[in-house]
Amino acid sequence: MDKNEIKEILKEIESEKNSNANATATEEVSDIDWKELLGKAWKGRKFIIKVTAVFAVLGVIAALMMSRAYCTTVTLVPELGKSSTTSSSLSGMLGALGLGNLPQGATADAYNVMVYPEVVASTPFITDLFDIRVSDPENNIDTTLVGYLTRKSAVGKAIGAVTKPIMDMFSSDDKTEEDEISKVNIFQLTKPQNRLVEYLTKQISVDVDKKTGETTIQVTLDNPVVSATVADTICKNLRDYIVEYRTRKARENLESYQKIAEESHQRYLKATKAYAYYQDHNRGLILNAVISEGQRLQNEVQISSQIYQQMKVQAEMARGKVIEDKPVFAVIQPATVPLLPSNSRRKVVMIWVFLGFAISTAWVLYGKEYWGKGKTIFNEIKNNG
């Protein structure tokens, strides 16, 4: 036998193996008797319908008890760090004129957009939202966010109406829960305050695109107007926070230069008055001591004048730097009142119905049989024991 004949024999053997494997798989598939399964399901249709109906009722109850959730989305793009070519050129011009240079590091540090979620989730940022005003005339809402989140349901109000007279007999404090929560001590939060912070942290999400810096803020609450109000306030507070951070260094420099310029101006005025007094009282004198004193006073006037001019110029430069470092935020999607809830009651009912149908069908097809077998084996073991 040559090599070609051997290859052909091996191919025939492999083809026979594949055909046998396919036949085995076909037999395994054919082992499932679909007619028998459908027959079982049809026999147990009453049980399936009853269980599915019970789960449907439970689903309706769960849907009715479920609080509606309205999600408001705000999208903004913050301005990232920019170069300071203008400042560098102006600094060079000042150096050429002999008036000094703009201080090094005058550019504001670019606040990394990736920390925006941490900023919004921080305790000081969340507690600043407690006192914002939320209003929805259609639902008789006109209070602070704390007052809205600590509101009581109809059952809670009824219980409170009964227990309040009894509690008032043992307490002389007229402060409400809203008043106690509104007084925030960041260093030591009370339990109600901590619960509110944790709740708001879960209901507020901030996502940042690493490439573009696009920031998406989502607020989910059980009232559409309140949700939109909180989302809009978070957007404004975040912008104010970033603007304050980005311009902090420039504003500190501006205050320092203004203070130094004012002190230099006072020294200049003092030096000019001293030199004017010297000239008025020493006319015609040619004594060396008098001439030397006059030169000294004149030098003081010149030096104080140069220092004052330099500080004045740098103060104006710092003033421009505050304006330059102020970032700009482009709001792509402003806060709008959502019209539809983000959670659907219909989906909840459908999920419960599907669960009821699946569980009851599985019981009729397989569960009942295996339960009977297991019960029989258990009884045999018990009798033998």
LINVENWO-V182432 format. One record per run of one state. SS is the DSSP state (H for helix, E for strand, L for the rest). FROM is the first residue (numbers start at 1). TO is the last residue. Records with the same first field share a line. If there is no record, write none. Layout:
SS->FROM-TO, FROM-TO
//
This chain:
L->1-2, 31-33, 44-44, 66-69, 79-84, 97-112, 122-122, 128-132, 140-140, 150-153, 171-176, 183-190, 209-213, 222-223, 282-287, 326-328, 334-344, 385-385
H->3-30, 34-43, 45-65, 85-96, 113-121, 123-127, 137-139, 145-149, 154-170, 177-182, 191-203, 224-281, 288-325, 345-384
E->70-78, 133-136, 141-144, 204-208, 214-221, 329-333
//
